[in-house]
Amino acid sequence: MPTARSEDAAPSATGIDVRDVSKIFALGASEQTVALKPLSLTIRKGEFFSFIGPSGCGKTTLLRIIAGLTTPTTGGVFINGTQVTGPDSRIGMVFQKSTLLPWRTVLQNLLLPVEVTKSCSMQEARSRADRLLEMMGIAAFKNRSPDELSGGMQQRAAIARALITDPEILAMDEPFSALDEFTRERLNDELMGLQKSAQKTIIFVTHNISEAVFLSDRIGVMAPRPGRLDSIIEAQGFPAVRDASLRKKQEFFREVARARDAFDRLHL
C-alpha cells in the first residue's frame, strides 16, 4: 500500500497535482489550528478518487482547495499543468446539500451557472440541460420547484447543475450522506455509469468505506489532528465496468476489509 509522499517533478500535463498543500486557520489574534499538514498527491485524468477519514481530518478542506474555493496556506493545485487560483470553470462542485435555489425551477437552477459564467449561449445551455435532466432521470420534473423533489432527486439535479458547463472535473463533498441506503446505492450506480460515459475525473469525499470502495479507482485515507494523507489504497481485482452485482462478490468484501484495516491503523 503506497503512502502519501512529496514529489519534486514538475506538475503533470494531464490530471491534478496537489503540491505541498497545507491549510492553517486563524482563531482570533493569537491562536490558530492546523487543518492540513503539507501533502502532495497526483490524481490521474479520468480517475475516480475518494477521500475517507474521520470528522475533522481535513477532507472537505482539501476538496475545497482543489476546487479553488479555499486558498491554501502553502503549496498549490495544478490542473493539466495550470495552477488553480480561485473558482475554476474546469471544476464542477456538488455539496452535501443540494443548494438548489427554492425560488427557481429545476431547469432554472441548472441554467444558473451559465447565466453567471456566460460559458455558452443560453440556447446551448438549454440543450445541455435537457440532455442532463434526461440522463439523470428527472426530465419530467424540470419545471417543478426543488421542494417538490425527493432528496435523491434533488441531488440528481445538483449533479446535473454541476455538469452544465461541461467541466473536466467533478468535486463531490459527501453528496449522498443524508440519503437512505437504498437511494444512496442507486445513485452510486448512476454516478459510476455517468463517470464512465462522460469520462470525467471525479474527486469524492465520504465517511462511508463501502461507498468509497465501490466507486473508486483509488482511495486516500485521511488522518486527523492535524489533517494529513496517511495512505492511498488502489482497487485490486475489480472488473473494468462495475455494477450493483459487485457488492455481492467476494472481491468487494475483501477490498472493504482492506480499506477498513487502513482506517483502523489510524488508532483513533
C-alpha positions as CSV (number, residue, x, y, z in Angstrom):
1,M,0.0,0.0,0.0
2,P,1.8,3.2,-1.1
3,T,1.9,6.1,1.3
4,A,1.5,9.8,0.5
5,R,4.8,11.5,-0.3
6,S,6.0,14.8,-1.7
7,E,7.1,14.7,-5.4
8,D,9.7,17.0,-6.9
9,A,8.8,16.6,-10.5
10,A,7.1,19.3,-12.5
11,P,3.3,19.4,-12.5
12,S,1.7,16.8,-14.7
13,A,0.4,17.9,-18.2
14,T,-2.7,15.8,-17.6
15,G,-4.6,15.3,-14.3
16,I,-4.5,17.1,-11.0
17,D,-1.3,17.8,-9.0
18,V,-1.6,18.8,-5.3
19,R,1.8,20.2,-4.4
20,D,2.8,20.6,-0.8
21,V,-0.6,22.0,0.1
22,S,-1.4,22.9,3.7
23,K,-4.0,24.9,5.5
24,I,-3.9,26.9,8.8
25,F,-7.0,28.7,10.1
26,A,-6.5,31.7,12.4
27,L,-8.6,31.6,15.6
28,G,-8.6,35.1,16.9
29,A,-5.5,37.3,17.1
30,S,-3.1,34.7,18.6
31,E,-4.5,31.2,18.1
32,Q,-4.5,29.0,15.0
33,T,-5.4,25.5,14.1
34,V,-3.6,23.3,11.5
35,A,-6.4,21.9,9.4
36,L,-4.0,20.2,6.9
37,K,-0.3,19.4,7.1
38,P,1.6,19.8,3.8
39,L,0.7,17.0,1.4
40,S,1.3,16.1,-2.2
41,L,-0.8,14.0,-4.4
42,T,-1.5,13.3,-8.1
43,I,-4.9,12.4,-9.3
44,R,-4.9,10.9,-12.8
45,K,-7.1,12.2,-15.6
46,G,-10.3,10.2,-15.8
47,E,-9.8,8.7,-12.3
48,F,-12.4,8.3,-9.6
49,F,-10.5,9.3,-6.4
50,S,-12.2,9.2,-3.0
51,F,-11.1,10.6,0.4
52,I,-12.2,8.8,3.5
53,G,-11.4,9.6,7.2
54,P,-12.9,10.7,10.5
55,S,-14.6,14.0,11.1
56,G,-12.1,16.8,11.4
57,C,-9.4,15.2,9.2
58,G,-9.5,17.9,6.5
59,K,-11.3,16.0,3.7
60,T,-13.6,18.9,2.9
61,T,-10.9,21.5,3.3
62,L,-8.7,19.6,0.9
63,L,-11.5,19.2,-1.6
64,R,-12.3,22.9,-1.4
65,I,-8.7,23.8,-2.0
66,I,-8.6,21.6,-5.1
67,A,-11.8,23.2,-6.4
68,G,-10.4,26.7,-5.8
69,L,-13.0,27.6,-3.2
70,T,-10.4,27.8,-0.3
71,T,-6.9,29.3,-0.6
72,P,-4.1,27.0,0.7
73,T,-1.7,28.4,3.3
74,T,1.2,26.8,1.4
75,G,1.6,25.0,-1.9
76,G,-0.7,24.9,-4.8
77,V,-3.0,22.8,-7.0
78,F,-2.4,22.4,-10.8
79,I,-4.8,21.0,-13.4
80,N,-3.2,19.9,-16.6
81,G,-0.1,21.9,-15.5
82,T,-2.0,25.2,-14.9
83,Q,-2.4,26.4,-11.3
84,V,-5.8,26.8,-9.7
85,T,-6.0,30.4,-8.3
86,G,-9.7,30.6,-7.5
87,P,-13.1,29.1,-8.5
88,D,-12.3,27.3,-11.8
89,S,-14.6,26.6,-14.8
90,R,-12.8,23.3,-15.2
91,I,-14.3,22.0,-11.9
92,G,-18.0,21.4,-11.1
93,M,-18.9,21.2,-7.4
94,V,-21.6,19.1,-5.7
95,F,-22.1,19.8,-2.0
96,Q,-23.5,17.7,0.8
97,K,-26.8,19.6,0.5
98,S,-28.2,20.2,-3.0
99,T,-28.1,24.0,-2.5
100,L,-30.8,24.4,-5.2
101,L,-32.5,27.8,-5.1
102,P,-36.1,27.3,-3.9
103,W,-37.5,30.2,-5.9
104,R,-36.2,28.8,-9.2
105,T,-37.4,25.7,-11.0
106,V,-35.2,22.7,-11.5
107,L,-34.4,23.8,-15.1
108,Q,-33.7,27.4,-14.0
109,N,-31.3,26.0,-11.3
110,L,-29.4,24.1,-13.9
111,L,-29.1,27.2,-16.1
112,L,-27.8,29.4,-13.3
113,P,-24.0,28.6,-13.7
114,V,-24.2,29.5,-17.4
115,E,-26.1,32.7,-16.6
116,V,-23.2,33.6,-14.3
117,T,-20.2,32.5,-16.3
118,K,-21.5,33.1,-19.9
119,S,-19.7,29.9,-20.8
120,C,-22.0,29.2,-23.7
121,S,-25.2,30.5,-25.3
122,M,-28.5,30.1,-23.5
123,Q,-29.7,28.0,-26.4
124,E,-26.8,25.6,-26.0
125,A,-27.3,25.6,-22.2
126,R,-31.0,24.7,-22.6
127,S,-30.0,21.8,-24.9
128,R,-27.4,20.6,-22.4
129,A,-29.8,20.9,-19.5
130,D,-32.4,18.8,-21.4
131,R,-29.8,16.1,-22.0
132,L,-28.6,16.1,-18.4
133,L,-32.1,16.0,-17.0
134,E,-32.8,13.1,-19.2
135,M,-29.6,11.3,-18.2
136,M,-30.4,11.8,-14.5
137,G,-33.9,10.6,-14.9
138,I,-35.7,13.8,-13.8
139,A,-36.7,15.4,-17.1
140,A,-40.3,15.2,-16.2
141,F,-39.7,17.4,-13.2
142,K,-37.7,20.2,-14.9
143,N,-40.5,22.8,-14.3
144,R,-41.0,21.8,-10.6
145,S,-39.6,23.7,-7.7
146,P,-36.9,21.9,-5.7
147,D,-39.1,21.3,-2.6
148,E,-41.4,19.2,-4.8
149,L,-38.5,16.7,-5.3
150,S,-37.3,13.9,-3.0
151,G,-33.8,14.2,-1.5
152,G,-32.4,11.8,-4.1
153,M,-33.9,13.7,-7.0
154,Q,-32.6,17.0,-5.6
155,Q,-29.1,15.5,-5.6
156,R,-29.5,14.3,-9.2
157,A,-30.4,17.9,-10.1
158,A,-27.4,19.2,-8.2
159,I,-25.1,16.8,-10.1
160,A,-26.7,17.9,-13.4
161,R,-26.2,21.6,-12.5
162,A,-22.5,20.9,-11.8
163,L,-22.2,19.3,-15.2
164,I,-24.0,22.1,-17.2
165,T,-20.7,23.9,-18.0
166,D,-19.1,20.6,-19.1
167,P,-16.3,20.7,-16.6
168,E,-13.3,18.3,-16.8
169,I,-13.6,17.5,-13.0
170,L,-16.5,16.8,-10.7
171,A,-15.7,17.5,-7.0
172,M,-18.3,16.0,-4.6
173,D,-18.4,16.6,-0.9
174,E,-20.4,13.8,0.8
175,P,-23.3,14.3,-1.7
176,F,-25.3,11.2,-0.6
177,S,-24.7,11.2,3.1
178,A,-28.2,12.4,4.0
179,L,-29.9,9.8,1.9
180,D,-31.2,6.3,2.9
181,E,-29.0,3.4,1.9
182,F,-31.2,2.2,-1.0
183,T,-31.2,5.7,-2.6
184,R,-27.5,6.1,-1.9
185,E,-26.6,2.8,-3.6
186,R,-28.9,3.6,-6.6
187,L,-27.2,7.0,-7.0
188,N,-23.8,5.3,-6.6
189,D,-24.7,3.0,-9.5
190,E,-25.8,6.0,-11.6
191,L,-22.7,8.0,-10.8
192,M,-20.5,5.1,-11.8
193,G,-22.3,4.9,-15.2
194,L,-22.0,8.7,-15.6
195,Q,-18.3,8.8,-14.9
196,K,-17.6,6.1,-17.5
197,S,-19.8,7.6,-20.2
198,A,-18.8,11.2,-19.7
199,Q,-15.1,10.4,-18.9
200,K,-14.9,12.9,-16.1
201,T,-12.3,13.0,-13.3
202,I,-14.2,12.7,-10.0
203,I,-13.0,13.6,-6.6
204,F,-15.3,12.3,-3.9
205,V,-15.4,12.8,-0.1
206,T,-17.3,10.3,2.0
207,H,-17.4,8.7,5.5
208,N,-18.7,5.5,4.0
209,I,-16.0,3.0,3.4
210,S,-18.2,0.6,1.3
211,E,-19.3,3.5,-0.9
212,A,-15.7,4.6,-1.4
213,V,-14.6,1.1,-2.4
214,F,-17.5,0.6,-4.8
215,L,-16.9,3.9,-6.6
216,S,-13.1,4.5,-6.6
217,D,-10.1,3.6,-8.6
218,R,-8.0,4.8,-5.6
219,I,-8.9,5.9,-2.0
220,G,-6.9,8.4,0.1
221,V,-7.1,7.7,3.8
222,M,-7.0,10.9,5.8
223,A,-5.9,11.1,9.5
224,P,-6.9,13.9,11.9
225,R,-5.3,16.3,14.3
226,P,-3.7,17.7,12.2
227,G,-5.3,16.5,8.9
228,R,-2.9,14.6,6.7
229,L,-3.0,12.0,3.9
230,D,-2.0,8.8,5.7
231,S,-2.1,6.3,2.8
232,I,-3.5,5.5,-0.6
233,I,-5.3,2.3,-1.5
234,E,-5.7,1.2,-5.1
235,A,-8.6,-1.1,-6.1
236,Q,-7.5,-4.6,-6.9
237,G,-9.3,-7.4,-8.8
238,F,-12.4,-5.3,-9.8
239,P,-13.9,-5.6,-13.3
240,A,-13.4,-2.7,-15.7
241,V,-17.1,-2.0,-15.6
242,R,-18.7,-2.1,-12.2
243,D,-22.4,-2.6,-11.4
244,A,-24.6,-3.4,-8.4
245,S,-23.7,-7.1,-8.6
246,L,-20.1,-6.2,-7.4
247,R,-21.5,-5.5,-3.9
248,K,-22.2,-9.2,-3.5
249,K,-18.9,-10.5,-4.7
250,Q,-16.0,-11.8,-2.5
251,E,-13.5,-9.3,-4.0
252,F,-15.7,-6.4,-2.9
253,F,-15.8,-7.6,0.7
254,R,-12.0,-8.2,0.6
255,E,-11.4,-4.6,-0.6
256,V,-13.8,-3.2,2.0
257,A,-11.8,-5.1,4.7
258,R,-8.5,-3.8,3.3
259,A,-9.8,-0.2,3.4
260,R,-11.1,-0.7,6.9
261,D,-7.8,-2.1,8.0
262,A,-6.1,1.1,6.7
263,F,-8.6,3.2,8.6
264,D,-8.2,1.1,11.8
265,R,-4.4,1.7,11.7
266,L,-5.0,5.3,12.4
267,H,-5.6,4.3,16.0
268,L,-8.3,6.9,16.6
